[in-house]
Amino acid sequence: MNQYREIITFIILALTISLSQVGKSETFVEALSSIYNNNPQLQAQRIKVKEIDENYIQAISEGGFQAGVSGSIETNTAKLNSNVFSQTDGSTSVSGNPRAIQLQITKPLYQGGRVKWLKSQTRSSVLSARENLKSFEQNIFMAGAEAYVSVLRNEEVARIRRNSVKVLTRQRLAAIERFNIGVGTRTDIAQAESRLASSESGLAQADSQLQSSRAAFVRIVGHVAVDLQEVPSFEIPKTADEIKSLARSNNPDLLAAYFSGDAAASAISVAKSAYRPKITLNALAGSSRGQTFGIGDSDQLALAARVSVPIFTSGMNRSRVRKASLAKARLDFELRDLELSIDQIVEQSWHELNASRLALVASNTQVSAAEVAFEGVSLEQELGLRNALDLLNAEQEVLNAKLSVADARYNVSISEFKILMSMGAFHSEGIDLPVSFYNPEGYFEDISDNKMSNLLKKFE
């Protein structure tokens, strides 16, 4: 009985949620805001940046104090023979509970500049990670935006094809009626049925594509697409050169590559620091109590500076320097390739946008002309000046023109999104979403700006 109640409760809840969606519409900005606040992939990337932030704290700790306490306590009993030359038993039992505690503090005074350059390397890596987060945000927005406009396009395509099925159904019935009164032929009926079957097939495919795009929408945005509004028009620079200039300054992939190059340059200095001497200050304080065998209690206090100088490492240090230098050279070439790739994307997207805009204008003109032609052919058929095939062809031209408009609108939006991405503007702040912006610096400041860190920095 309880199981039935749970099932009924679940059904009521599902119906409540479904009914709450009725009458609601969603804008493009609202969809992107939902992605920004709820997408689990984006949340995971934010945590990944926090992981990289910790590398900077670990780099700082290599130059700071290291303190440790160790202690021991034992229980032992020993039997001592006091007369080894006598046959009599002259042994004596000795027992004790020795205890010891030791405090050791270590402070690196000089490590050949390793800590300095390690901090520089990790800091650049942190900045690179933040740009990678922005790049991921752009990519996830692009996926959501593409799903959004795909739903709009496929809804329009399904509507157009459904209307075409209705029109062709009427034409088929009209062809049958004309045949029954001796005006038409079986050929007219067969042609109408052929076009109707083709249109029904197109409708089935359109419905399938619509469901696929809605599933993609749910996957990215996090909820069902309900009454999506038209995509707003974005302001795009007038020339491709302007877009390229903005991309060089703001594209997050490029900025991440720049910072990665800085990190690689610092990594070379980190590797070279292994050639230099190291100086470490050690302080030791200890106390022993309850010792046996005549050893008295003792206290220990020691302070020592240790110097180590690398002389020969079988080529290890030199290999590490070469490896770091090669990594920097590789990143430089990858950066140049990325710059060329972004220039290519800008050029392609720019020309695609212009072509799509022209295609949209032409397709709208085509729709108007095709509808006028369809009306004219319909009247001419009634007067016997046109046959059934002419009417079917005219209807097909209207269908194709309307589908071209839907595709052109989709292509215009996608091209605009690509240009915004290349400019580094297709993210929450660039679009000015009505959300509370995530600040990647907040966590870094929380873990790096504390009293203990500030205290230790005074000794560095």
C-alpha positions as CSV (number, residue, x, y, z in Angstrom):
1,M,0.0,0.0,0.0
2,N,2.8,2.4,0.8
3,Q,4.4,1.7,-2.6
4,Y,1.2,2.8,-4.3
5,R,1.1,6.0,-2.2
6,E,4.7,6.7,-3.2
7,I,3.9,6.2,-6.9
8,I,0.8,8.4,-6.7
9,T,2.8,11.1,-4.9
10,F,5.5,11.0,-7.6
11,I,2.9,11.3,-10.4
12,I,1.2,14.2,-8.7
13,L,4.6,15.9,-8.2
14,A,5.5,15.3,-11.9
15,L,2.2,16.8,-13.0
16,T,2.6,19.8,-10.8
17,I,6.0,20.5,-12.2
18,S,4.8,20.0,-15.8
19,L,1.8,22.3,-15.2
20,S,4.0,24.9,-13.6
21,Q,5.9,25.1,-16.9
22,V,2.8,25.8,-18.9
23,G,2.5,29.4,-20.0
24,K,6.1,30.2,-19.1
25,S,8.6,31.3,-21.7
26,E,12.4,31.4,-21.6
27,T,14.8,34.0,-23.1
28,F,18.2,33.4,-24.4
29,V,19.8,35.2,-21.5
30,E,17.8,33.2,-19.0
31,A,19.0,29.9,-20.6
32,L,22.6,31.0,-20.4
33,S,22.1,32.1,-16.8
34,S,20.8,28.7,-15.9
35,I,23.9,27.2,-17.4
36,Y,26.1,29.5,-15.5
37,N,24.5,28.7,-12.2
38,N,23.7,25.0,-12.5
39,N,25.9,23.3,-15.1
40,P,27.9,20.6,-13.3
41,Q,30.7,20.7,-15.9
42,L,31.3,24.4,-15.2
43,Q,31.2,23.8,-11.5
44,A,33.8,21.1,-11.9
45,Q,36.1,23.4,-13.8
46,R,35.8,26.0,-11.0
47,I,37.0,23.4,-8.5
48,K,39.8,22.5,-10.8
49,V,41.1,26.1,-10.7
50,K,41.0,25.9,-6.9
51,E,43.2,22.8,-7.1
52,I,45.8,24.7,-9.2
53,D,45.6,27.6,-6.7
54,E,46.9,25.2,-4.0
55,N,50.2,24.8,-6.0
56,Y,51.1,28.4,-5.2
57,I,50.6,27.8,-1.5
58,Q,52.8,24.7,-1.8
59,A,55.5,26.7,-3.6
60,I,55.5,29.3,-0.8
61,S,55.8,26.5,1.9
62,E,59.1,25.3,0.3
63,G,60.7,28.5,1.6
64,G,59.0,28.6,4.9
65,F,59.6,27.1,8.4
66,Q,59.2,23.4,8.9
67,A,58.6,22.3,12.5
68,G,58.2,18.8,13.9
69,V,57.9,17.2,17.3
70,S,58.9,13.6,18.0
71,G,58.8,11.7,21.3
72,S,59.2,8.2,22.7
73,I,58.5,6.3,25.9
74,E,59.8,2.9,26.8
75,T,59.6,0.3,29.6
76,N,62.6,-2.0,30.0
77,T,64.2,-4.4,32.5
78,A,67.8,-5.6,32.5
79,K,69.5,-8.2,34.6
80,L,73.2,-7.4,35.5
81,N,75.7,-10.0,36.8
82,S,77.7,-8.3,39.5
83,N,80.2,-11.2,40.1
84,V,81.2,-12.8,36.8
85,F,84.1,-14.9,38.5
86,S,81.9,-16.5,41.1
87,Q,79.7,-19.5,40.9
88,T,77.1,-17.8,43.1
89,D,74.3,-15.8,41.7
90,G,75.2,-12.1,42.0
91,S,72.9,-10.7,39.4
92,T,71.0,-7.5,39.9
93,S,67.8,-6.4,38.1
94,V,67.6,-2.9,36.7
95,S,64.4,-1.4,35.3
96,G,63.4,2.0,34.0
97,N,61.0,4.0,31.9
98,P,63.1,6.2,29.6
99,R,61.3,9.1,28.0
100,A,62.4,11.6,25.3
101,I,60.9,14.5,23.4
102,Q,62.5,16.5,20.6
103,L,61.5,19.6,18.7
104,Q,63.2,20.3,15.3
105,I,62.8,23.5,13.3
106,T,64.1,23.9,9.8
107,K,64.3,27.1,7.7
108,P,65.8,27.3,4.2
109,L,67.9,30.4,4.0
110,Y,68.9,30.1,0.4
111,Q,67.9,27.6,-2.3
112,G,69.5,29.1,-5.4
113,G,66.4,31.1,-6.2
114,R,64.2,28.0,-6.5
115,V,61.4,29.2,-4.3
116,K,61.3,32.6,-6.0
117,W,61.0,31.1,-9.5
118,L,58.7,28.3,-8.3
119,K,56.3,31.0,-7.0
120,S,56.5,32.8,-10.3
121,Q,55.8,29.6,-12.2
122,T,52.8,28.6,-10.1
123,R,51.4,32.1,-10.1
124,S,51.5,32.1,-13.9
125,S,49.9,28.7,-13.9
126,V,47.1,30.1,-11.7
127,L,46.5,32.9,-14.1
128,S,46.5,30.4,-17.0
129,A,43.9,28.3,-15.2
130,R,41.6,31.2,-14.8
131,E,41.7,31.9,-18.5
132,N,41.1,28.3,-19.2
133,L,38.0,28.5,-16.9
134,K,36.8,31.4,-19.0
135,S,37.5,29.5,-22.2
136,F,35.5,26.5,-20.8
137,E,32.7,28.9,-19.9
138,Q,32.6,30.1,-23.5
139,N,32.6,26.6,-24.8
140,I,29.7,25.5,-22.6
141,F,27.8,28.6,-23.4
142,M,28.4,27.9,-27.1
143,A,27.0,24.4,-26.6
144,G,24.0,25.7,-24.8
145,A,23.4,28.5,-27.4
146,E,23.7,26.0,-30.2
147,A,21.1,23.8,-28.5
148,Y,18.9,26.8,-28.0
149,V,18.9,27.9,-31.6
150,S,18.6,24.3,-32.7
151,V,15.4,23.9,-30.8
152,L,14.1,27.2,-32.4
153,R,15.1,26.1,-35.9
154,N,13.8,22.6,-35.5
155,E,10.5,23.8,-34.0
156,E,10.1,26.1,-37.0
157,V,11.0,23.3,-39.5
158,A,8.6,20.9,-37.9
159,R,5.8,23.6,-38.0
160,I,6.6,24.3,-41.7
161,R,6.6,20.7,-42.6
162,R,3.4,20.0,-40.6
163,N,1.7,22.8,-42.5
164,S,3.0,21.4,-45.8
165,V,1.4,18.0,-44.9
166,K,-1.9,19.7,-44.3
167,V,-1.7,21.6,-47.6
168,L,-0.7,18.5,-49.6
169,T,-3.5,16.5,-47.9
170,R,-6.0,19.0,-49.2
171,Q,-4.5,18.9,-52.6
172,R,-4.7,15.1,-52.7
173,L,-8.4,15.3,-51.7
174,A,-8.9,17.9,-54.4
175,A,-7.2,15.7,-57.0
176,I,-9.5,12.9,-56.0
177,E,-12.6,15.1,-56.3
178,R,-11.5,16.4,-59.7
179,F,-11.0,12.8,-60.9
180,N,-14.5,11.8,-59.6
181,I,-16.1,14.5,-61.7
182,G,-14.1,13.7,-64.7
183,V,-11.8,16.7,-64.7
184,G,-8.6,15.2,-63.3
185,T,-6.6,12.1,-63.9
186,R,-5.1,9.2,-61.9
187,T,-1.7,10.8,-62.6
188,D,-2.8,13.9,-60.7
189,I,-3.8,11.7,-57.7
190,A,-0.5,9.7,-57.8
191,Q,1.6,12.9,-58.0
192,A,-0.3,14.4,-55.0
193,E,0.1,11.2,-53.0
194,S,3.8,11.0,-53.8
195,R,4.4,14.6,-52.6
196,L,2.3,13.9,-49.5
197,A,4.3,10.8,-48.6
198,S,7.6,12.7,-49.1
199,S,6.3,15.5,-46.9
200,E,5.2,13.1,-44.2
201,S,8.7,11.6,-44.3
202,G,10.2,15.0,-43.9
203,L,7.9,15.8,-41.0
204,A,8.9,12.6,-39.2
205,Q,12.6,13.5,-39.6
206,A,11.9,17.0,-38.5
207,D,10.2,15.8,-35.3
208,S,13.1,13.4,-34.6
209,Q,15.6,16.2,-35.0
210,L,13.5,18.4,-32.7
211,Q,13.5,15.8,-30.0
212,S,17.2,15.4,-30.3
213,S,17.8,19.1,-30.0
214,R,15.5,19.3,-27.0
215,A,17.5,16.5,-25.3
216,A,20.7,18.4,-26.0
217,F,19.1,21.5,-24.4
218,V,18.2,19.6,-21.2
219,R,21.8,18.1,-21.1
220,I,23.4,21.5,-21.2
221,V,20.9,24.0,-19.7
222,G,19.5,21.6,-17.1
223,H,15.7,21.8,-17.8
224,V,13.2,21.3,-20.6
225,A,12.9,23.9,-23.3
226,V,9.5,25.6,-23.1
227,D,8.4,28.4,-25.4
228,L,11.9,29.7,-26.2
229,Q,12.0,33.3,-27.4
230,E,14.0,34.6,-30.3
231,V,17.7,35.1,-29.9
232,P,18.7,38.7,-29.5
233,S,21.0,40.4,-32.0
234,F,24.6,41.0,-30.8
235,E,26.7,44.0,-31.7
236,I,29.5,42.7,-34.0
237,P,32.6,44.8,-35.1
238,K,32.4,46.2,-38.6
239,T,35.5,44.5,-40.0
240,A,37.4,41.2,-39.5
241,D,40.6,43.2,-38.6
242,E,38.8,44.7,-35.6
243,I,37.7,41.3,-34.5
244,K,41.3,39.9,-34.8
245,S,42.6,42.8,-32.8
246,L,40.1,42.2,-30.0
247,A,40.9,38.5,-30.1
248,R,44.6,39.0,-29.6
249,S,43.8,41.0,-26.4
250,N,40.9,39.1,-25.0
251,N,40.7,35.6,-26.3
252,P,41.0,33.4,-23.2
253,D,42.7,30.5,-25.1
254,L,45.4,33.0,-26.2
255,L,45.7,34.5,-22.8
256,A,46.0,31.1,-21.2
257,A,48.8,30.2,-23.7
258,Y,50.6,33.5,-22.8
259,F,50.6,32.7,-19.1
260,S,51.6,29.1,-19.8
261,G,54.6,30.5,-21.7
262,D,55.5,32.6,-18.6
263,A,55.2,29.5,-16.4
264,A,57.5,27.6,-18.7
265,A,60.1,30.4,-18.6
266,S,60.0,30.3,-14.8
267,A,60.4,26.5,-14.9
268,I,63.7,27.0,-16.7
269,S,65.0,29.1,-13.8
270,V,63.6,26.6,-11.3
271,A,65.7,23.9,-13.0
272,K,68.8,26.0,-13.1
273,S,68.5,26.7,-9.4
274,A,69.7,23.1,-8.8
275,Y,73.2,24.1,-9.9
276,R,73.5,26.6,-6.9
277,P,74.3,25.9,-3.3
278,K,71.7,25.6,-0.6
279,I,71.8,26.9,2.9
280,T,69.5,25.6,5.6
281,L,69.2,26.6,9.3
282,N,68.3,23.8,11.7
283,A,67.3,24.3,15.4
284,L,67.0,21.3,17.7
285,A,65.7,21.2,21.3
286,G,65.4,17.9,23.2
287,S,65.0,16.4,26.6
288,S,65.5,12.8,28.0
289,R,64.3,11.5,31.3
290,G,64.4,8.2,33.2
291,Q,67.4,6.7,31.4
292,T,68.8,3.4,32.7
293,F,72.4,2.0,33.1
294,G,73.6,5.0,34.9
295,I,72.8,7.5,32.2
296,G,71.4,10.6,33.8
297,D,68.7,12.9,32.5
298,S,69.8,15.3,29.7
299,D,68.6,18.3,27.8
300,Q,69.8,19.3,24.4
301,L,69.8,22.6,22.5
302,A,71.5,22.9,19.1
303,L,71.5,25.5,16.3
304,A,73.3,24.7,13.0
305,A,73.6,26.0,9.5
306,R,74.1,23.5,6.8
307,V,75.5,24.2,3.3
308,S,75.2,21.8,0.4
309,V,76.9,22.4,-2.9
310,P,76.0,20.2,-5.9
311,I,79.2,18.9,-7.7
312,F,78.1,16.1,-9.9
313,T,74.6,14.6,-10.6
314,S,75.4,12.4,-13.6
315,G,73.8,14.9,-16.0
316,M,70.4,15.0,-14.2
317,N,70.3,18.8,-13.6
318,R,71.5,19.5,-17.1
319,S,68.8,17.3,-18.5
320,R,66.1,19.0,-16.4
321,V,67.2,22.4,-17.8
322,R,67.2,21.1,-21.3
323,K,63.7,19.6,-20.8
324,A,62.4,22.9,-19.4
325,S,63.9,24.8,-22.3
326,L,62.4,22.5,-24.9
327,A,59.0,22.8,-23.2
328,K,59.2,26.6,-23.5
329,A,60.1,26.3,-27.2
330,R,57.3,24.0,-27.8
331,L,54.8,26.3,-26.1
332,D,56.0,29.2,-28.2
333,F,55.3,27.3,-31.4
334,E,51.9,26.2,-30.1
335,L,51.1,29.8,-29.2
336,R,51.9,30.9,-32.8
337,D,49.8,28.1,-34.2
338,L,46.9,29.1,-31.9
339,E,47.2,32.8,-33.1
340,L,47.0,31.6,-36.7
341,S,44.1,29.3,-35.9
342,I,42.1,32.1,-34.2
343,D,42.7,34.4,-37.2
344,Q,41.4,31.6,-39.4
345,I,38.3,31.2,-37.3
346,V,37.7,34.9,-37.3
347,E,37.9,35.1,-41.1
348,Q,35.7,32.1,-41.6
349,S,33.1,33.2,-39.1
350,W,33.1,36.7,-40.5
351,H,32.5,35.6,-44.1
352,E,29.9,33.0,-42.9
353,L,28.1,35.7,-41.0
354,N,27.9,38.0,-44.0
355,A,26.9,35.2,-46.3
356,S,24.2,34.1,-43.8
357,R,22.8,37.6,-43.5
358,L,22.6,37.9,-47.3
359,A,21.0,34.4,-47.5
360,L,18.4,35.4,-44.8
361,V,17.4,38.5,-46.8
362,A,17.3,36.5,-50.1
363,S,15.3,33.7,-48.4
364,N,12.7,36.1,-47.1
365,T,12.4,37.6,-50.5
366,Q,12.1,34.1,-51.9
367,V,9.3,33.3,-49.5
368,S,7.3,36.3,-50.5
369,A,7.7,35.6,-54.2
370,A,7.0,31.9,-53.8
371,E,3.8,32.6,-51.9
372,V,2.6,35.0,-54.6
373,A,3.5,32.5,-57.3
374,F,1.6,29.7,-55.4
375,E,-1.5,31.8,-55.2
376,G,-1.3,32.6,-58.9
377,V,-0.8,29.0,-59.9
378,S,-3.8,28.0,-57.7
379,L,-6.0,30.5,-59.5
380,E,-4.6,29.5,-62.9
381,Q,-5.3,25.8,-62.1
382,E,-8.9,26.6,-61.4
383,L,-9.1,28.3,-64.8
384,G,-7.5,25.3,-66.4
385,L,-4.3,27.2,-67.3
386,R,-2.1,25.1,-65.0
387,N,-2.1,21.4,-64.2
388,A,-1.8,19.7,-60.8
389,L,1.9,19.2,-61.1
390,D,2.4,23.0,-61.5
391,L,0.6,23.5,-58.3
392,L,2.6,20.9,-56.4
393,N,5.8,22.4,-57.7
394,A,4.7,25.9,-56.5
395,E,3.9,24.5,-53.1
396,Q,7.3,22.8,-53.0
397,E,9.0,26.2,-53.8
398,V,7.2,27.8,-50.9
399,L,8.3,25.0,-48.6
400,N,11.9,25.2,-49.7
401,A,12.0,29.0,-49.3
402,K,10.6,28.8,-45.7
403,L,13.1,26.1,-44.8
404,S,15.9,28.3,-46.2
405,V,14.8,31.1,-43.9
406,A,14.9,28.9,-40.8
407,D,18.4,27.6,-41.8
408,A,19.6,31.2,-42.5
409,R,18.5,32.4,-39.1
410,Y,20.2,29.5,-37.5
411,N,23.5,30.2,-39.4
412,V,23.4,33.9,-38.6
413,S,23.1,33.2,-34.8
414,I,25.9,30.5,-34.9
415,S,28.2,32.8,-36.8
416,E,27.6,35.6,-34.3
417,F,28.3,33.2,-31.4
418,K,31.6,32.1,-33.0
419,I,32.8,35.7,-33.5
420,L,31.9,36.6,-29.9
421,M,33.9,33.5,-28.7
422,S,36.9,34.4,-30.8
423,M,36.8,38.0,-29.3
424,G,36.6,36.5,-25.8
425,A,33.2,38.1,-25.2
426,F,30.9,35.1,-25.1
427,H,31.0,34.6,-21.3
428,S,28.9,35.8,-18.3
429,E,30.5,39.2,-18.0
430,G,30.8,39.8,-21.7
431,I,27.1,39.1,-22.2
432,D,26.3,40.9,-18.9
433,L,24.2,38.1,-17.6
434,P,22.0,38.9,-14.6
435,V,23.8,36.6,-12.2
436,S,26.2,36.8,-9.3
437,F,29.6,36.5,-11.1
438,Y,31.9,33.8,-9.8
439,N,35.2,35.3,-8.7
440,P,38.1,32.9,-9.1
441,E,40.4,35.2,-7.1
442,G,38.3,34.8,-4.0
443,Y,39.5,31.3,-3.1
444,F,43.1,32.2,-3.9
445,E,42.9,35.3,-1.6
446,D,41.3,33.2,1.2
447,I,44.1,30.6,1.2
448,S,47.0,32.9,0.6
449,D,46.1,35.9,2.8
450,N,46.1,34.6,6.3
451,K,48.0,35.6,9.5
452,M,50.4,32.6,9.4
453,S,51.3,33.2,5.8
454,N,52.0,36.8,6.4
455,L,54.1,36.0,9.5
456,L,56.2,33.5,7.6
457,K,56.7,35.9,4.6
458,K,58.5,38.3,7.0
459,F,61.3,35.7,7.4
460,E,61.7,35.0,3.7
